[in-house]
Structures are given as C-alpha cells and as structure tokens.
C-alpha cells in the first residue's frame, strides 16, 4: 500500500493505493493519527485502492468519528468493488462518498 498526502492549510487529501487490509491498515491509521490534528476538511482518494478489509473499514470509521468533531471527511473515486463493500457493510450511511 502507498499513501500520498497533500495538505493546504487545514485541508488534507490522502490518496491510498493498493490493498487496505490487516497488514496495511495500521500504517494508514498511524499516518492519519499523525496528520489530522487541526484538519477541518479531509478527503480520502480511493481511485487506486484495489481492496479494503474489515481492518481498513475500522480505520475509516475511527477517522470519521474524529472528523465529525473537527470538520468533514469525504471519500472520493471509489471503484465498484469497494462501493459494494461499503453498501453491504452499511458504510454508505456513515461516510460521505462522492
């Protein structure tokens, strides 16, 4: 998994490439914990995300809870497979997906 960050002021975009699973979720979680302090607008770009497991969903849920308190979070460029996972798990009702 590769994580690319772009920050402008209090806006942060995180692009995730590859697989977000049990092995890689801790890496994303650590990166987000380190990066979202003071952020009011977070965008997660999943254009190149191939797979997300329950461990990845847990990280998203955790960061969504933080962003609910300090701003907003949007998930963009979700492919068909990831979209289906979000629908089956009910994450479509939790996340803002564009």
N, C-alpha and C positions, 0 to 999 in steps of 0.2 A: 504494500500500500504506500502511496505517495500523498503527502499533504502539502498543498501550496496555499500560502497566506498572502492576502493583500489587505493592508489597513490604511484607511484615510480618516484621520481624526477618530471619531467614536464609531466608525463603520468598519466592519471586518468581514471579509469574504474568505471562506475556507473551501478550497476545491479538493475533493477526495478522489483518488484514482485507485483502481484495483479492487481488492476484496476487503470488506469491513466485517471481520469475524472475530472469534475468540482470541486469536493470535494478535490481531492488529488493533482491536478496539481499545486496549489500554494505552496505546500510542496516541490515538485520537483524543481519548479522554484527558490525558496529560497535557496535550497541546492546547486543548480548549480551556482547561482549568487555568493554564498559564496565560492564555491570550484574551479571555473575555472580560477581565476586570476593567470596568469603565466603558465597556462597549454598549451602545444603545441600539445598534442595528447589526444583526448577524445574518449573513447569507451563507448557506451550505450549498455548494455547487456539486451535484452528483452526476454531471454529464459523463464522466469516465468511471463511475462506480459500477462494478460488474456484479457485486453480490453483497448482501447485508444479512448478518445472522442476528439472533436474539441478543447477543452481546453488543452488537452495533446499535440495535434498537434501544437498548438500555442507556447507552451513551447519549443518543439523541434525546431520549426522554429526560435525562438528567440535565442536559444543557438547555432544553426547552423550559424546564422549571426555573432555572436561573434567569433566563432571558425574559420570562414572564414578569419577573420582578424589576428588571432593569431596562427593558426595552422590547425589541421584537426580534423574531427569528423567522427566516424564510428558507425553504428548501426548494432548490431550482434544478431543472434539467434532469428529472427522474425518468429513467428508462422504464419500459413496460414491465419487466420482471420485478424491479424494485417497487414500482407503483402497485403491483399486485400484492406484494408482501405488506405494504402499508395498508392496503384495503382489507386484507384478511385479518391483520392484527388490530385494526381499528385506529391505526396511526393517522389515517386521513382526517379523523376527527380531532386529533391532538395537534398536528403540525399544520403550518401554513405552507401549502405546496403549490408552486407555480410552474 
